[in-house]
Amino acid sequence: MRLALLFSLASALLFGLMGSYVFQALEREVAFRDDIALLGRIERIEDIIKDNKNIDYLKNQPKLYSNMLGNKDNALWIIGESGDILIEVNPENLPPPSVSALKSSSLFTSEGAQPTRTAWRRVSTGNSTVFIVAIKLLAEREQMMAAYRLNLGFAWLVGVLLSFALGWEVVRRGLLPLHRLSRQASVVGPQSLGVRLDEQKQPQELQGLTAALNAMLTRLDEGYARLSQFSEDLAHELRTPLNNLMLQSQLALGQSRTFEDYEQLLDSQQEEYERLARMIDNMLFLARAEKHDSALQLESVDLGQLSKQLSEYFEGMAQERGMQIDAAARGELIADCGLVRRALANLLVNAIRYGDPHTVIALRSNASEGRWMDVEVMNQGKQIPTQHLDRIFDRFYRCDSSRSHPDDSGGLGLAIVQSIMQMHGGEVKVSSQNEETRFTLRFPVRVQNG
């Protein structure tokens, strides 16, 4: 309805402009032809007067100038210089014009009870001068134009109504594919996100929209699958420490224990509580990071000093496996120092846990293309299978679930690294080949204000 109304309104405006132009053009053309006819009559009378050198010939030939006038809406006077009327053809008994009332223009319009168009000319006949005055009544012309205006208005109204009906039908037929597409999309729900719209059956104008909808459905399907997997993984990760806590409590209640036994029990439960607390903190961090409104505390980060601090902090953990940390990162970076420290710490912990014993973990940095600063963490060890690389940053995802540690991040460490990089407008990449695994943090180069 709305499109049909807009189409009819546009048509009404267009028809109105066209009708107005045609009416004005016709009105000008009719007025022009009437003026030519008036001036032509005066010229013919003038020629007759000049040919005969006097006006007596015309007085003796009344039919001659009567035929020139044609119908009754025309009048003719030949007036002497003193104002006396020499010849008069006046079917409508119009008041004779006064020589003094003639305007300077040879053509003029007089308004009044009977609007007229007047043409006049001064002609010399021998020793005398006469005035030839021709008048045309405008009533007939105005009636004709009024009738034409009425016909144009009727045609305009019919055109608008037809354009509305035609627009309604055109819009209805044009929107049929869109209605079909809407019906197809309406069947898609949480349980049928795998359904896709048939792009090939759509008209060319809707194929782009259909492709976009299918792409959106694909993203929703993937997001819904990740959400379902996240819920399942979360339940699994929480179930393990909770089961441990319940089992320990049941065993403690089942028989009497010594003070030392209860002390060991509380110590074991404390570890499980700490594990749950770390998991909850990590999940809260990821939830805040996804809101995209977390403010970064940007500052100048000395990568050399930061890498040295991290190397010293994890030195004891690395020595337990006979590993060393080569802190060779250099340069400065404008970023949130706390978040950069957390991302690198997560990568170093992974490198120590999953790298081969008695190897060196490298922490390096280099400028890339002048617009990026790359910080790399490399370790030697078993290659990560290719099928795991695309999902390695998913929450709770582990390449080998049997290699979990009681004090790890609960499968959220690399997901936190990815979130930190997204907050900085950068990215994290991973490659694993030739017994070497390399994580690259790519930060955009920023200029510090002030």
C-alpha positions in Angstrom: 0.0 0.0 0.0 2.7 2.5 1.0 4.8 1.9 -2.2 1.6 2.1 -4.4 0.7 5.4 -2.7 4.2 6.8 -3.2 4.1 5.7 -6.8 0.7 7.4 -7.4 1.9 10.6 -5.6 4.9 10.7 -7.9 2.7 10.1 -10.9 0.2 12.8 -9.7 3.1 15.3 -9.5 4.4 14.3 -12.9 1.0 14.4 -14.5 0.3 17.8 -12.9 3.5 19.3 -14.2 2.9 17.9 -17.7 -0.7 19.1 -17.7 0.3 22.6 -16.5 2.9 22.8 -19.2 0.6 21.6 -21.9 -2.2 24.0 -20.8 0.1 27.0 -20.6 1.6 26.2 -24.0 -1.8 25.8 -25.6 -3.0 29.1 -24.0 0.1 30.9 -25.3 -0.4 29.4 -28.8 -4.1 30.4 -28.9 -3.3 33.9 -27.8 -0.6 34.2 -30.3 -2.8 33.1 -33.2 -5.5 35.5 -32.1 -3.0 38.3 -32.1 -1.8 37.3 -35.5 -5.4 37.3 -36.8 -6.1 40.8 -35.3 -2.9 42.2 -36.8 -3.7 40.5 -40.1 -7.1 42.2 -40.4 -5.6 45.6 -39.7 -2.9 45.0 -42.3 -5.5 44.0 -44.9 -7.6 47.1 -44.2 -4.5 49.2 -44.4 -3.6 47.7 -47.7 -7.1 48.4 -49.1 -7.0 52.0 -47.9 -3.5 52.6 -49.4 -4.5 51.1 -52.7 -7.6 53.2 -53.1 -6.1 56.4 -51.6 -9.3 57.1 -49.7 -11.8 55.4 -47.4 -14.8 55.9 -49.5 -14.2 52.6 -51.3 -14.5 50.7 -48.1 -17.7 52.5 -47.2 -19.2 51.2 -50.4 -18.0 47.6 -49.8 -19.4 46.5 -46.4 -19.3 42.8 -47.2 -15.5 43.1 -47.8 -14.5 43.9 -44.3 -17.5 42.1 -42.7 -16.1 38.8 -44.2 -12.7 39.7 -42.8 -14.0 39.6 -39.3 -15.5 36.2 -39.4 -17.6 35.4 -36.3 -19.5 37.7 -33.9 -16.7 38.0 -31.2 -14.8 40.4 -33.5 -15.4 44.1 -34.0 -13.8 46.7 -36.3 -13.7 50.5 -36.3 -12.1 53.0 -38.6 -12.0 56.3 -36.8 -11.1 59.7 -38.2 -8.5 61.9 -36.7 -11.1 64.1 -35.1 -12.7 61.0 -33.4 -15.7 60.5 -35.6 -16.4 56.9 -36.6 -16.1 56.4 -40.3 -16.8 52.6 -40.5 -18.1 50.3 -37.8 -18.6 46.6 -37.7 -19.9 45.8 -34.2 -22.1 42.7 -33.9 -22.0 42.7 -30.1 -22.7 46.5 -29.9 -19.6 47.1 -28.0 -18.9 50.7 -27.0 -16.7 52.4 -29.6 -13.1 53.0 -28.6 -11.9 56.5 -28.1 -8.8 57.6 -29.9 -7.4 59.1 -26.7 -7.9 55.8 -24.9 -5.7 53.9 -27.3 -2.5 52.8 -25.6 1.0 53.2 -26.9 1.3 49.5 -27.6 -0.3 48.3 -30.8 -1.7 45.2 -28.9 -3.2 45.3 -25.5 -5.8 43.6 -23.3 -8.7 45.4 -21.6 -10.2 43.9 -18.5 -13.8 44.5 -17.5 -17.3 42.9 -17.8 -16.2 41.8 -21.3 -12.5 41.2 -21.5 -11.1 42.1 -24.9 -7.9 42.0 -26.9 -7.4 45.2 -29.0 -5.1 45.9 -32.0 -4.8 49.3 -33.6 -2.8 51.2 -36.2 -2.6 54.8 -37.4 -2.8 55.0 -41.2 -2.4 58.1 -43.5 -4.8 58.4 -46.4 -3.8 61.3 -48.6 -4.2 64.5 -46.5 -6.0 62.8 -43.7 -5.2 60.2 -41.0 -7.4 57.4 -39.7 -7.2 54.9 -36.9 -8.0 51.2 -37.6 -9.1 49.4 -34.4 -9.8 45.7 -34.3 -11.2 44.0 -31.1 -11.7 40.4 -30.2 -13.8 39.3 -27.3 -12.0 36.9 -25.0 -15.0 35.2 -23.5 -15.1 32.4 -26.1 -11.4 31.8 -25.7 -11.7 31.7 -21.9 -14.6 29.3 -22.1 -12.6 27.0 -24.4 -9.6 27.1 -22.1 -11.8 26.4 -19.1 -13.3 23.4 -20.8 -9.8 22.3 -21.8 -8.6 22.8 -18.2 -11.5 20.7 -16.9 -10.7 17.9 -19.4 -7.0 18.0 -18.3 -8.1 17.8 -14.6 -10.3 14.8 -15.4 -7.5 13.1 -17.4 -5.1 13.9 -14.4 -7.5 12.2 -11.9 -8.0 9.2 -14.1 -4.2 9.0 -14.7 -3.5 9.1 -10.9 -6.1 6.4 -10.2 -4.7 4.2 -12.9 -1.2 4.8 -11.7 -2.3 3.8 -8.2 -3.9 0.6 -9.5 -1.0 -0.2 -11.8 1.5 0.6 -9.0 -0.4 -1.7 -6.6 -0.3 -4.5 -9.0 3.4 -4.0 -10.0 4.4 -3.7 -6.3 2.4 -6.8 -5.4 4.0 -8.9 -8.2 7.4 -7.4 -7.5 7.3 -8.3 -3.8 6.1 -11.8 -4.3 9.7 -13.2 -4.3 10.4 -11.2 -1.2 7.3 -12.7 0.5 8.4 -16.2 -0.5 11.8 -15.4 0.9 10.2 -14.2 4.1 8.2 -17.4 4.5 11.3 -19.5 4.0 13.2 -17.4 6.6 10.4 -17.7 9.1 10.8 -21.4 9.4 14.4 -21.0 10.6 14.7 -21.4 14.4 17.1 -22.5 17.1 16.5 -26.2 16.1 16.9 -25.6 12.4 19.8 -23.2 12.0 21.2 -25.6 9.4 18.5 -24.6 7.0 19.7 -22.4 4.1 17.6 -20.3 1.7 17.7 -21.3 -2.0 19.7 -18.6 -3.6 19.3 -19.9 -7.2 15.5 -19.7 -7.1 15.5 -16.0 -6.2 15.5 -13.2 -8.8 18.7 -11.5 -9.5 17.8 -8.5 -7.3 17.4 -10.7 -4.2 20.3 -13.1 -4.7 22.6 -10.7 -2.9 20.2 -10.4 0.0 19.7 -14.2 0.1 23.5 -14.8 0.1 23.8 -12.3 3.0 21.0 -14.0 5.0 22.7 -17.4 4.4 26.0 -16.0 5.6 24.3 -14.6 8.7 22.6 -18.0 9.3 26.0 -19.7 9.0 27.5 -17.3 11.6 24.5 -17.8 13.9 24.8 -21.6 13.5 28.5 -21.4 14.3 27.9 -19.1 17.3 25.1 -21.3 18.6 27.3 -24.4 18.2 30.1 -22.6 20.1 27.7 -21.5 22.8 26.4 -25.1 23.1 29.9 -26.4 23.2 30.9 -23.8 25.7 28.0 -24.7 28.0 29.0 -28.4 27.7 32.6 -27.7 28.4 31.8 -25.3 31.2 29.7 -28.0 32.9 32.5 -30.5 32.4 35.2 -28.2 33.8 33.1 -27.4 36.9 32.0 -30.9 37.5 35.5 -32.2 38.0 36.5 -30.0 41.0 32.9 -30.2 42.5 33.0 -34.0 42.3 36.4 -34.0 43.9 35.1 -31.8 46.7 32.0 -33.9 47.3 33.9 -37.1 47.2 36.5 -35.9 49.7 33.7 -34.6 52.0 31.8 -37.9 51.8 35.0 -39.9 52.7 35.8 -37.5 55.6 32.2 -37.9 56.9 32.3 -41.7 56.5 34.8 -42.4 59.2 36.7 -40.6 61.9 39.9 -38.8 60.9 43.0 -37.5 62.7 43.8 -33.9 62.8 46.5 -34.4 60.2 44.0 -36.1 57.9 41.6 -33.2 58.1 44.5 -30.8 57.5 45.4 -32.7 54.3 41.7 -32.7 53.3 41.4 -29.0 53.8 44.6 -28.4 51.8 43.3 -30.5 48.9 40.0 -28.8 49.0 41.7 -25.4 49.0 43.4 -26.3 45.7 40.1 -27.2 44.2 38.6 -23.9 45.4 41.5 -22.0 43.9 41.0 -23.8 40.7 37.4 -22.8 40.6 38.2 -19.2 41.5 40.8 -19.0 38.7 38.2 -20.4 36.2 35.6 -17.9 37.4 38.0 -15.0 37.2 39.0 -16.0 33.6 35.4 -16.3 32.6 34.6 -12.9 34.0 37.5 -11.4 32.1 36.4 -12.9 28.9 32.8 -11.7 29.4 34.1 -8.1 30.1 36.4 -8.3 27.1 33.5 -9.2 24.7 31.6 -6.1 25.6 34.1 -3.9 23.6 33.7 -1.1 26.0 36.5 -2.1 28.4 38.9 0.9 28.6 42.5 0.1 27.9 45.1 1.8 30.2 47.5 2.7 27.3 51.1 3.4 28.3 54.6 2.9 26.9 55.7 -0.7 27.5 59.4 -1.5 27.5 59.4 -4.9 26.0 63.0 -5.6 27.1 62.2 -4.9 30.7 58.9 -6.8 30.6 60.5 -9.9 29.0 63.2 -9.8 31.6 60.7 -9.7 34.4 58.6 -12.5 33.0 61.8 -14.6 32.5 62.8 -14.2 36.1 59.2 -14.9 37.3 58.9 -18.2 35.4 62.6 -19.2 35.9 61.8 -21.6 38.7 59.0 -23.3 36.8 61.2 -23.7 33.8 64.1 -25.1 35.7 61.9 -27.9 37.1 61.8 -29.2 33.5 65.4 -28.3 32.7 64.3 -25.5 30.4 65.6 -22.0 29.9 63.9 -18.7 28.8 65.8 -16.5 26.3 64.2 -13.1 26.9 65.4 -11.3 23.7 62.4 -9.0 23.1 63.3 -5.3 22.6 61.6 -2.1 21.7 58.7 -0.1 23.0 55.0 -0.7 22.6 51.9 1.6 23.4 49.5 -0.9 25.0 47.9 -1.9 28.3 51.0 -3.2 30.2 48.9 -5.4 32.6 47.1 -7.1 29.7 50.3 -7.6 27.7 51.9 -9.1 30.7 49.0 -11.5 31.2 49.0 -12.6 27.5 52.7 -13.3 27.5 52.5 -15.0 30.8 49.8 -17.4 29.5 52.0 -18.2 26.4 55.1 -18.8 28.5 53.1 -21.1 30.9 51.9 -23.1 27.8 55.4 -23.2 26.4 56.8 -24.6 29.7 54.1 -27.2 30.1 53.9 -28.5 26.6 57.5 -27.9 25.4 60.2 -30.6 25.4 62.3 -30.8 28.5 65.9 -29.4 28.4 65.0 -26.9 25.5 65.1 -23.1 25.2 62.0 -21.0 25.1 62.5 -17.8 23.0 60.8 -14.5 23.7 61.5 -12.2 20.8 60.0 -9.0 19.1 60.4 -7.3 15.7 58.7 -4.5 13.8 56.5 -5.7 10.8 55.8 -3.5 7.8 56.2 -0.4 9.9 52.6 -0.6 11.2 52.8 -3.6 13.5 54.9 -4.8 16.4 55.2 -8.6 16.6 56.0 -10.3 19.9 56.8 -14.0 19.6 57.0 -16.9 22.0 58.6 -20.0 20.6 59.2 -23.4 22.1 60.6 -26.7 20.9 58.4 -29.8 21.2 55.8 -32.0 19.7 54.1 -30.4 16.7 50.4 -29.4 17.1 48.3 -31.3 14.6 46.8 -29.1 11.9 43.2 -30.0 12.7 43.7 -28.4 16.2 45.2 -25.1 15.0 41.9 -23.5 13.9 40.3 -24.3 17.3 43.2 -23.8 19.6 41.9 -20.4 20.8 38.4 -21.7 21.6 37.3 -21.7 25.2 38.0 -24.9 27.1 39.5 -26.4 24.0 42.5 -28.7 24.6 44.4 -30.6 22.0 45.0 -33.4 24.5 42.6 -33.4 27.4 44.7 -36.0 29.2 47.5 -33.5 29.6 45.6 -31.0 31.9 47.2 -29.7 35.0 45.4 -29.0 38.3 46.8 -25.4 38.4 46.2 -24.5 34.7 43.7 -21.9 33.4 41.0 -24.5 32.8 41.3 -24.3 29.0 40.8 -20.5 28.9 44.4 -19.3 28.7 44.7 -19.0 24.9 41.1 -17.7 24.7 42.2 -14.9 27.1 45.2 -14.1 24.9 43.0 -13.8 21.8 40.6 -11.5 23.7 43.5 -9.3 24.8 44.7 -8.9 21.3 41.2 -8.1 20.0 40.9 -5.4 22.6 44.2 -3.9 21.3 43.0 -4.1 17.7 45.6 -6.7 16.9 45.7 -10.5 16.4 47.3 -13.6 17.6 48.6 -16.2 15.2 50.0 -19.7 15.8 52.2 -22.0 13.6 53.6 -25.4 14.5 56.1 -27.2 12.2 59.5 -28.8 12.3 59.1 -29.5 16.0 58.7 -25.8 16.8 55.5 -24.0 17.9 55.4 -20.2 17.5 52.8 -17.9 18.9 52.8 -14.3 17.5 51.1 -11.4 19.1 50.7 -8.6 16.5 50.1 -5.2 18.0 49.3 -2.1 16.0 51.9 0.6 16.3 50.5 3.6 18.1 51.9 7.1 18.8 51.7 8.1 22.5 49.8 11.3 23.1 51.6 14.1 24.8 
